[in-house]
């Protein structure tokens, strides 16, 4: 049986089964009648060694290395794959399964993604429109992402979606595309174009593949990327506030309150609005912002700061006037949306 491709790097569970399986290091049958089948016995031996709970990690690794050398010495004279075999063979003389498993070996055992990628590409090139070519393509996307070649990973994932839109692994390809954007999200101070692209790609996973195993992870990352955008608005708003540009600061903090209400930055945004409006002398707006902050985030230290600021001017947190904040107050506090 085939083993499914490995999960994305940060989603791999500690209990994940080993990638090794029958036929991993050599073909399940000799193509030239020179060597007996050896993949199944080797994989079973490795599994037994890996499951032995009484041995230390170092000893298990030593046993594993010994088994690898034994298997490679008995699995055929010279594969020409950089495993120390002296004899070379053209890649087109191997079956697609052999090439695919060579790629798996390079990726998982040798930790050489560049070599693995070449084998996965050869599977697709030499045996197009086969099941192994499809598996080789999704593994190209995974390998490129693991190697932090994000743009190339997106290209490979998109090709998979173009060729196999209805395949059961399409959700995984879309998730890899989203991860390739998400993992490039840098500090808050940088341009947030990739954050928007990550949000769009993650939304596709959530909306088009809601029952997939990747939907829950996509939702979590969507929330984190959304919070990242709010943090960017807060950073710009604080910049303007420190320089006394209150109108520009209000626009940024207003964006957080209106567009990013579910993020962790909303309490601070409301407090900064109290500061800005007090500085401009707009007490109704300041009191209303304080009222929203007190109703929703009364335990927040930002509410304490806003309360002291208002009390220092003889004011109290309460809804007043007909500004945009009064509308927010009616919606968030009173539930009046019309």
C-alpha positions in Angstrom: 0.0 0.0 0.0 1.1 3.6 -0.6 1.6 5.8 2.4 0.2 9.3 2.2 2.6 12.2 1.7 3.9 13.7 4.9 2.0 16.6 6.5 3.2 20.2 6.4 6.2 20.8 8.7 4.3 22.4 11.6 1.3 20.1 11.4 3.3 16.8 11.7 2.1 15.1 14.9 4.5 13.4 17.3 2.6 10.2 16.8 2.9 10.2 13.0 3.9 6.8 11.6 7.3 6.4 10.1 7.6 7.1 6.3 9.3 3.7 5.8 7.2 1.0 4.3 7.7 -2.1 2.1 9.6 -1.2 -1.0 11.0 2.0 0.4 14.7 1.6 -0.4 14.5 -0.8 -3.3 12.1 -2.2 -5.7 9.7 -4.9 -4.4 10.9 -7.2 -7.1 14.1 -7.4 -9.1 13.8 -6.0 -12.7 16.7 -8.1 -14.0 16.3 -11.2 -11.9 19.6 -10.6 -10.0 18.3 -9.7 -6.5 15.5 -11.1 -4.4 12.8 -8.8 -2.9 14.1 -7.0 0.2 11.9 -3.9 0.9 9.3 -5.6 3.1 11.7 -7.4 5.4 13.8 -4.3 5.7 10.9 -2.0 6.6 9.5 -4.5 9.1 12.9 -4.7 10.8 13.2 -0.9 11.0 9.7 -0.6 12.4 10.5 -3.2 15.1 13.7 -1.3 16.0 11.9 2.0 16.1 9.2 0.6 18.4 11.5 -1.0 20.9 10.8 1.2 24.0 13.7 -0.1 26.1 16.5 1.2 23.9 18.0 4.7 24.0 17.6 7.1 21.1 21.3 6.8 20.2 21.2 3.1 20.1 18.1 3.1 18.0 19.8 5.4 15.5 22.9 3.2 15.4 20.7 0.1 14.7 18.8 2.1 12.1 22.0 3.1 10.3 23.3 -0.5 10.3 20.1 -1.7 8.8 20.3 1.0 6.1 23.8 -0.1 5.1 22.8 -3.8 5.2 19.7 -3.1 3.0 21.5 -1.0 0.5 24.3 -3.6 0.1 21.7 -6.3 -0.6 19.2 -4.4 -2.6 21.0 -4.5 -6.0 24.4 -3.9 -7.3 24.7 -0.2 -8.0 21.7 2.1 -8.3 23.9 5.0 -9.2 22.1 7.3 -6.7 24.9 8.6 -4.7 24.5 5.8 -2.1 28.0 4.6 -2.6 27.1 2.2 -5.4 29.7 2.1 -8.2 27.5 1.2 -11.1 25.3 3.8 -12.8 22.0 3.4 -14.5 19.9 5.9 -16.4 17.0 7.3 -14.5 14.5 6.2 -17.3 15.4 2.6 -16.6 13.7 2.8 -13.2 10.0 2.4 -12.6 8.0 5.5 -11.4 7.6 3.9 -8.0 11.3 3.4 -7.6 12.0 7.0 -8.5 9.3 8.2 -6.1 10.7 6.2 -3.3 14.3 7.3 -4.0 12.9 10.9 -3.6 11.3 9.9 -0.3 14.6 8.4 0.9 16.6 11.5 0.1 14.0 13.7 1.8 13.4 11.7 5.0 16.6 9.6 5.5 19.3 11.7 3.9 17.6 15.1 4.7 18.5 16.3 1.2 15.5 18.1 -0.3 17.4 19.2 -3.4 18.1 15.6 -4.3 14.6 14.6 -3.4 13.1 17.3 -5.6 15.1 16.0 -8.6 13.6 12.5 -8.3 10.0 13.8 -7.8 10.5 16.0 -10.9 11.8 13.0 -12.9 8.7 11.0 -11.9 6.5 13.7 -13.5 8.7 14.1 -16.5 9.3 10.5 -17.4 5.8 9.2 -16.4 3.3 12.0 -17.1 -0.4 11.4 -16.5 0.2 8.5 -14.1 -0.8 8.2 -10.5 2.9 8.4 -9.5 3.3 11.6 -11.5 0.4 13.1 -9.5 2.0 12.1 -6.2 5.4 13.3 -7.4 3.9 16.7 -8.2 2.4 17.2 -4.7 5.6 16.1 -3.2 7.4 18.7 -5.2 5.3 21.4 -3.6 5.9 19.9 -0.2 9.7 19.6 -0.7 10.0 23.1 -2.1 8.0 24.5 0.9 10.1 22.6 3.3 13.2 24.0 1.6 11.7 27.5 2.0 11.5 28.0 -1.8 8.0 29.5 -1.3 7.4 30.9 -4.7 8.3 27.7 -6.4 6.2 25.8 -3.9 3.2 27.9 -4.9 3.8 27.2 -8.5 3.9 23.5 -8.0 0.8 23.5 -5.8 -1.0 25.6 -8.4 -0.1 23.2 -11.1 -1.5 20.3 -9.0 -4.7 22.3 -8.6 -4.9 23.0 -12.3 -4.3 19.4 -13.3 -6.2 17.6 -10.5 -8.8 20.1 -9.2 -11.1 17.3 -7.9 -8.5 15.1 -6.4 -8.6 14.2 -2.7 -5.2 15.9 -2.2 -6.4 19.3 -3.7 -7.1 20.5 -0.2 -3.5 19.8 0.8 -2.2 21.6 -2.3 -4.3 24.7 -1.5 -3.2 24.5 2.1 0.5 24.4 1.0 -0.2 27.5 -1.2 -1.6 29.3 1.9 1.3 28.3 4.0 3.8 29.5 1.4 2.3 33.0 2.0 1.8 32.7 5.7 5.3 31.5 6.4 6.6 34.6 4.7 4.8 37.1 6.9 7.5 39.1 8.5 7.6 41.7 11.2 4.8 44.1 11.7 6.9 47.0 10.4 7.2 45.4 6.9 4.8 45.7 4.0 1.7 43.5 4.6 1.0 42.5 1.0 1.9 38.9 1.8 -0.5 39.0 4.8 -3.4 39.8 2.6 -2.5 37.1 0.1 -2.2 34.6 3.0 -5.6 35.6 4.2 -7.1 35.1 0.8 -5.5 31.7 0.3 -6.5 30.5 3.8 -10.0 31.6 3.2 -10.1 29.3 0.2 -9.1 26.4 2.3 -11.7 27.2 4.9 -14.6 27.8 2.5 -13.9 25.2 -0.2 -12.6 22.4 2.0 -14.4 22.9 5.3 -14.4 19.2 6.1 -10.7 18.6 5.3 -8.1 18.0 8.0 -6.5 21.3 7.1 -9.5 23.6 7.7 -9.0 23.9 11.5 -5.3 24.8 11.1 -6.3 27.3 8.3 -8.8 29.0 10.6 -6.2 29.4 13.3 -3.7 30.8 11.0 -6.4 33.1 9.5 -7.0 34.6 12.9 -3.3 35.1 13.5 -2.8 36.8 10.1 -5.9 39.0 10.7 -4.4 40.0 14.1 -1.2 40.8 12.3 -2.9 43.3 10.1 -4.5 45.0 13.1 -1.1 45.2 14.7 0.2 47.0 11.6 -2.7 49.6 11.9 -1.9 50.1 15.5 1.8 50.7 14.8 1.0 53.4 12.3 -1.6 54.9 14.6 0.9 55.1 17.5 3.4 56.8 15.1 1.0 59.6 14.3 -0.2 59.9 17.9 3.4 60.4 19.2 3.9 63.2 16.7 0.6 64.9 17.5 -1.0 64.1 14.2 -4.3 63.2 15.9 -6.6 63.1 12.8 -4.3 60.6 11.0 -4.0 58.5 14.2 -7.8 58.4 14.7 -8.2 57.0 11.2 -5.9 54.1 12.0 -7.5 53.4 15.4 -10.9 53.6 13.9 -10.0 51.0 11.3 -9.0 48.6 14.1 -12.3 49.2 16.0 -14.5 48.9 12.9 -12.6 46.3 10.8 -10.7 44.2 13.3 -13.1 44.0 16.3 -12.3 40.4 17.0 -8.5 40.9 17.4 -6.5 41.5 20.6 -5.8 45.1 19.6 -9.3 46.5 20.0 -9.0 47.5 23.7 -5.8 49.6 23.0 -7.4 51.1 19.9 -10.3 52.4 22.0 -8.0 53.8 24.6 -5.9 55.6 22.0 -9.1 57.0 20.6 -9.9 58.4 24.0 -6.5 60.0 24.1 -6.8 61.5 20.6 -10.3 62.9 21.1 -9.4 64.4 24.5 -6.4 66.1 22.9 -8.7 67.6 20.2 -11.4 68.6 22.7 -14.0 66.2 21.3 -15.3 65.0 24.7 -18.4 63.3 23.4 -16.4 60.9 21.2 -13.9 60.4 24.0 -16.6 59.5 26.5 -18.3 57.1 24.0 -15.0 55.3 23.3 -14.5 55.0 27.0 -18.0 53.6 27.4 -17.4 50.9 24.7 -14.1 50.0 26.3 -15.6 49.7 29.8 -18.5 47.6 28.6 -16.5 45.1 26.6 -13.0 45.2 28.3 -13.5 46.4 31.8 -10.7 44.2 33.2 -8.3 45.6 30.6 -5.5 47.9 31.9 -6.4 50.2 29.0 -9.8 50.8 30.5 -8.1 51.9 33.8 -6.0 54.4 31.9 -9.0 55.8 29.9 -11.1 56.0 33.1 -8.4 58.0 34.9 -8.0 60.2 31.9 -11.7 61.0 31.7 -12.1 61.5 35.4 -9.2 63.9 35.4 -11.2 66.2 33.2 -14.4 65.7 35.2 -15.9 63.3 32.7 -17.2 59.7 32.8 -17.3 56.8 30.3 -20.8 57.1 28.7 -22.3 57.2 25.2 -22.9 60.7 23.9 -23.5 62.3 20.6 -24.2 60.8 17.1 -20.7 60.1 15.9 -19.5 56.8 14.4 -18.5 55.7 17.9 -22.1 56.2 19.0 -23.1 53.8 16.2 -20.6 51.3 17.3 -21.9 51.6 20.9 -25.5 50.9 19.8 -24.3 47.9 17.8 -21.9 46.3 20.3 -23.6 47.2 23.6 -27.3 47.5 22.8 -27.4 45.2 19.8 -29.2 47.7 17.7 -27.9 47.1 14.1 -30.6 49.0 12.3 
